[in-house]
Amino acid sequence: MLDLRPNCECCDRDLPPDTTHAMICTFECTFCADCATQKLGGACPNCGGELVRRPIRPAAKLARFPASTTRVFKPQGCAGATP
């Protein structure tokens, strides 16, 4: 089950579980769509994998399977990235 991390690792923007603006790689590194496209060129700076839109967990399932509250913020990993 996906963590549904609460923020972008680059800019720390909040990414609620129902947003369509969250992008993830296969390791669940999480970025906002702006950072993923404009700063990272669609590739994860941590693993080099493709960034794709994170699916939305149905609201009825969030009560039993809540999103993560652990924030991951690594702006240094995005500073030198170019599209």
C-alpha positions as CSV (number, residue, x, y, z in Angstrom):
1,M,0.0,0.0,0.0
2,L,1.3,3.5,-0.9
3,D,2.4,5.8,1.9
4,L,0.7,8.8,0.3
5,R,3.4,11.2,1.7
6,P,2.1,14.6,2.7
7,N,4.5,16.9,0.9
8,C,6.9,17.6,-2.0
9,E,10.5,16.6,-1.2
10,C,11.8,19.6,-3.2
11,C,9.6,22.6,-2.2
12,D,7.8,21.2,0.8
13,R,4.4,22.0,-0.7
14,D,1.5,20.2,1.0
15,L,0.2,17.3,-1.1
16,P,-3.1,16.0,0.4
17,P,-4.1,12.5,-0.3
18,D,-6.8,13.6,-2.8
19,T,-4.6,15.9,-4.9
20,T,-3.9,15.1,-8.6
21,H,-0.7,17.2,-8.4
22,A,1.4,14.6,-6.6
23,M,4.1,12.6,-8.5
24,I,5.9,9.5,-7.3
25,C,8.6,7.1,-8.4
26,T,8.6,3.3,-7.7
27,F,10.2,4.0,-4.3
28,E,7.4,6.4,-3.4
29,C,9.6,9.5,-3.4
30,T,7.0,12.2,-3.7
31,F,7.1,15.5,-5.6
32,C,4.6,18.1,-6.7
33,A,3.8,18.2,-10.4
34,D,5.6,21.6,-10.8
35,C,8.9,20.4,-9.3
36,A,8.6,17.0,-11.1
37,T,8.4,18.7,-14.5
38,Q,10.2,22.0,-14.1
39,K,13.1,21.1,-11.8
40,L,13.4,17.3,-12.3
41,G,12.5,16.7,-15.9
42,G,10.3,13.8,-14.9
43,A,13.0,11.8,-13.2
44,C,13.5,11.1,-9.5
45,P,16.7,12.7,-8.2
46,N,17.0,9.9,-5.6
47,C,16.8,6.8,-7.8
48,G,16.6,8.1,-11.4
49,G,13.3,6.5,-11.9
50,E,10.3,7.9,-13.8
51,L,7.9,10.1,-11.9
52,V,4.2,9.4,-12.5
53,R,1.0,10.7,-11.1
54,R,0.3,9.3,-7.7
55,P,-3.1,7.6,-7.5
56,I,-5.8,8.8,-5.2
57,R,-7.0,6.5,-2.5
58,P,-10.8,6.5,-2.3
59,A,-12.1,8.6,0.6
60,A,-13.9,5.6,2.1
61,K,-10.6,3.8,2.5
62,L,-8.6,6.7,4.1
63,A,-10.2,6.1,7.5
64,R,-8.9,2.6,7.7
65,F,-5.7,3.2,5.6
66,P,-4.7,6.8,6.3
67,A,-2.1,8.8,4.4
68,S,1.4,9.2,6.0
69,T,2.0,12.2,8.2
70,T,5.8,11.9,7.9
71,R,7.3,14.7,5.9
72,V,10.4,14.2,3.8
73,F,12.1,17.4,2.7
74,K,15.4,17.3,0.7
75,P,15.7,20.5,-1.2
76,Q,19.5,19.9,-1.7
77,G,18.6,16.9,-3.9
78,C,16.6,19.2,-6.2
79,A,18.8,22.3,-6.3
80,G,21.1,21.1,-9.1
81,A,18.5,19.3,-11.2
82,T,17.6,20.6,-14.6
83,P,14.8,19.5,-16.9
